[in-house]
Amino acid sequence: MQNESTLSLVQSYRTYLVLEKSLSYHSVEAYLDDLNKLLNYLRDINKHPQEIVLEDLQKLVASLHEMGINPRSQARIVSGIKSFYRYLLMENLIKTDPTELLESPKIGLKLPEFLTLDEINKILSVIDLSQAEGQRNKAILETLYSCGLRVSELTGLRFPNLYLNEGFVKVEGKGGKQRLVPISKAAIKEINLYLSDRYHIPVKKGFEDTLFLSRRGTALSRIMIFHLIKIYTELAGIKKNVSPHTFRHSFATHLLEGGANLRAIQAMLGHEKIATTEIYTHLDRDFLRSEILNHHPRNRIS
């Protein structure tokens, strides 16, 4: 039953997500959308969120399956519901967590696509440096690959956070958390070449410290970075579905293949949990297996 008590719980949970978890607007809305699935179900069975037990939740998960919702989406909804009940437990609004033994649907491991070093070099080589934004775009792609940044972290880079002489940049990641990330000599070189162009751009008020500027003197949008990468990927003749995140995946994969420590990669990517970084160990094993299958003489059947 949807009553004032339920609405009050939802509102306090929203405040917690915004203020204490520091989640973005879109992340908060995604969590609340998952929670809404639970609230609709509870309205049907005439129960309050603080009254339900594990069996109720298991029936909810079964109903999601019957509705044809794919396992990955089911798992996300279960995760959102678990987050809500962890909050209720933390606030002493419930005595036991009914989701503690709730199992998520099994989903297959989805390995991120990545570029080879040769493919990255091909993309960089098609950038026309004679064009007005050519040097800027080359600096952007070198920085994405060199530092493994999220696209929002790249567009948010500011001069006070650049320590190019020391070989580091300070990045503000998810939840406002900051980290120092090493930056390659190649990226530093391209940034310095770009700066001679940047100083001639009329800068709009409020963007004086922004590193990568649009021709209008404002920060670049995420969509603009996606668009640039799409253009250069097509020009390079690469058929993969490449996005800014592909450069991040490539950064992590190449580090792992080169023998980098997984904890070091976790710190550079800004992953809160090592389990998030561990997907690259699966990717690395998959890469090694394909190399063996392709090149081992016992696998060559005539």
ZAMARGU-4260 file (C-alpha; in steps of 0.2 Angstrom, whole numbers, plus 5000, padded with zeros to 4 digits):
<rodrens>
0) 5000/5000/5000 | 5007/5017/4995 | 5005/5029/5010 | 5013/5044/5017 | 5025/5032/5027
5) 5031/5024/5011 | 5033/5041/5002 | 5043/5047/5017 | 5055/5032/5016 | 5057/5035/4997
10) 5061/5053/5000 | 5074/5050/5014 | 5082/5037/5003 | 5083/5049/4989 | 5091/5062/5000
15) 5104/5049/5006 | 5108/5045/4988 | 5111/5063/4984 | 5120/5069/4999 | 5129/5055/5007
20) 5132/5044/4991 | 5135/5059/4980 | 5127/5051/4965 | 5122/5060/4950 | 5105/5065/4945
25) 5104/5051/4932 | 5111/5038/4945 | 5098/5043/4958 | 5084/5042/4945 | 5090/5024/4940
30) 5090/5018/4959 | 5072/5025/4961 | 5066/5017/4945 | 5072/5001/4952 | 5064/5004/4969
35) 5048/5009/4960 | 5047/4991/4953 | 5046/4985/4971 | 5034/4998/4977 | 5022/4993/4963
40) 5023/4975/4968 | 5020/4979/4986 | 5004/4989/4981 | 4998/4973/4972 | 5001/4962/4988
45) 4995/4976/5000 | 5011/4976/5010 | 5023/4990/5017 | 5041/4990/5012 | 5046/4986/5031
50) 5034/4971/5031 | 5041/4960/5017 | 5051/4944/5019 | 5063/4935/5008 | 5048/4925/5000
55) 5040/4940/4994 | 5055/4946/4985 | 5058/4929/4977 | 5041/4930/4970 | 5045/4948/4964
60) 5060/4942/4955 | 5050/4927/4947 | 5037/4940/4941 | 5051/4950/4932 | 5057/4934/4923
65) 5039/4931/4918 | 5037/4948/4911 | 5051/4945/4899 | 5064/4957/4907 | 5081/4951/4903
70) 5093/4944/4916 | 5105/4959/4916 | 5090/4971/4919 | 5083/4959/4933 | 5100/4959/4941
75) 5101/4978/4941 | 5083/4979/4949 | 5088/4967/4962 | 5104/4977/4966 | 5094/4993/4967
80) 5081/4985/4979 | 5096/4978/4990 | 5103/4996/4991 | 5087/5002/4998 | 5086/4989/5011
85) 5104/4991/5016 | 5099/5010/5019 | 5084/5005/5030 | 5095/4993/5040 | 5108/5006/5042
90) 5095/5019/5048 | 5088/5006/5060 | 5071/5007/5051 | 5071/4987/5050 | 5079/4974/5061
95) 5084/4962/5048 | 5088/4964/5029 | 5075/4953/5019 | 5087/4954/5004 | 5102/4947/5012
100) 5099/4929/5005 | 5090/4936/4989 | 5100/4929/4974 | 5102/4939/4958 | 5099/4931/4941
105) 5115/4923/4933 | 5121/4934/4919 | 5135/4930/4907 | 5151/4940/4908 | 5151/4954/4896
110) 5169/4958/4892 | 5173/4976/4886 | 5179/4978/4868 | 5196/4986/4867 | 5208/4992/4853
115) 5225/4985/4849 | 5240/4997/4850 | 5240/4997/4831 | 5222/5002/4830 | 5225/5016/4842
120) 5240/5022/4832 | 5229/5021/4816 | 5215/5032/4824 | 5228/5045/4829 | 5236/5045/4812
125) 5221/5050/4803 | 5219/5066/4813 | 5222/5081/4801 | 5233/5093/4811 | 5231/5107/4798
130) 5213/5109/4804 | 5209/5121/4817 | 5204/5108/4831 | 5216/5095/4824 | 5230/5097/4838
135) 5217/5098/4851 | 5208/5082/4846 | 5225/5073/4845 | 5229/5079/4863 | 5211/5073/4868
140) 5213/5055/4862 | 5231/5054/4868 | 5225/5059/4885 | 5210/5047/4885 | 5222/5033/4881
145) 5237/5038/4892 | 5226/5041/4908 | 5212/5029/4905 | 5199/5043/4909 | 5181/5043/4909
150) 5174/5055/4896 | 5167/5066/4910 | 5184/5066/4919 | 5192/5072/4902 | 5180/5086/4899
155) 5182/5092/4917 | 5201/5093/4916 | 5207/5110/4923 | 5224/5119/4923 | 5226/5119/4942
160) 5225/5099/4941 | 5239/5097/4928 | 5256/5093/4935 | 5264/5090/4918 | 5282/5093/4924
165) 5279/5079/4937 | 5270/5068/4925 | 5253/5068/4934 | 5235/5074/4932 | 5223/5076/4946
170) 5206/5069/4941 | 5189/5071/4949 | 5180/5055/4947 | 5163/5048/4953 | 5156/5055/4969
175) 5168/5069/4968 | 5183/5058/4973 | 5200/5064/4967 | 5215/5053/4962 | 5232/5056/4954
180) 5235/5048/4937 | 5251/5046/4928 | 5251/5054/4911 | 5262/5048/4897 | 5276/5059/4888
185) 5266/5057/4872 | 5251/5065/4879 | 5261/5079/4888 | 5269/5083/4871 | 5252/5084/4862
190) 5244/5094/4876 | 5259/5107/4876 | 5257/5108/4857 | 5238/5111/4859 | 5241/5125/4872
195) 5249/5136/4859 | 5233/5135/4849 | 5222/5137/4865 | 5229/5153/4870 | 5222/5161/4854
200) 5204/5155/4858 | 5192/5168/4866 | 5187/5160/4882 | 5169/5162/4889 | 5168/5168/4907
205) 5169/5153/4919 | 5179/5142/4907 | 5196/5151/4910 | 5204/5135/4919 | 5196/5122/4907
210) 5209/5113/4897 | 5200/5107/4882 | 5189/5121/4874 | 5176/5121/4860 | 5178/5134/4847
215) 5166/5144/4856 | 5177/5145/4871 | 5167/5133/4882 | 5170/5116/4889 | 5167/5102/4877
220) 5152/5091/4879 | 5152/5072/4881 | 5143/5070/4865 | 5156/5080/4856 | 5170/5068/4861
225) 5159/5053/4856 | 5157/5062/4839 | 5175/5065/4836 | 5180/5047/4840 | 5166/5040/4828
230) 5173/5051/4814 | 5191/5046/4817 | 5187/5027/4819 | 5178/5027/4803 | 5192/5036/4794
235) 5205/5024/4801 | 5194/5009/4794 | 5191/5001/4810 | 5175/4992/4811 | 5173/4990/4830
240) 5160/5000/4840 | 5172/5013/4848 | 5168/5025/4861 | 5178/5036/4874 | 5176/5021/4886
245) 5184/5010/4873 | 5200/5020/4876 | 5198/5017/4894 | 5196/4998/4892 | 5211/4998/4880
250) 5222/5007/4893 | 5218/4995/4907 | 5220/4980/4895 | 5237/4985/4889 | 5243/4989/4906
255) 5238/4971/4912 | 5246/4963/4897 | 5262/4973/4901 | 5262/4965/4918 | 5255/4980/4928
260) 5249/4976/4946 | 5229/4974/4947 | 5229/4986/4962 | 5239/4999/4953 | 5226/4998/4938
265) 5212/4999/4950 | 5219/5015/4958 | 5222/5023/4941 | 5205/5019/4935 | 5197/5025/4951
270) 5187/5009/4954 | 5180/5008/4972 | 5180/4989/4972 | 5194/4978/4965 | 5180/4967/4958
275) 5176/4980/4945 | 5194/4980/4939 | 5195/4961/4939 | 5185/4960/4923 | 5201/4964/4914
280) 5209/4948/4921 | 5195/4939/4912 | 5198/4949/4896 | 5217/4946/4897 | 5214/4927/4899
285) 5202/4927/4884 | 5215/4936/4874 | 5229/4924/4879 | 5217/4909/4875 | 5214/4916/4857
290) 5232/4919/4854 | 5236/4901/4859 | 5222/4894/4848 | 5228/4905/4833 | 5246/4902/4835
295) 5250/4885/4843 | 5255/4872/4830 | 5244/4859/4838 | 5229/4869/4834 | 5233/4871/4816
300) 5223/4857/4808 | 5226/4854/4789
</rodrens>
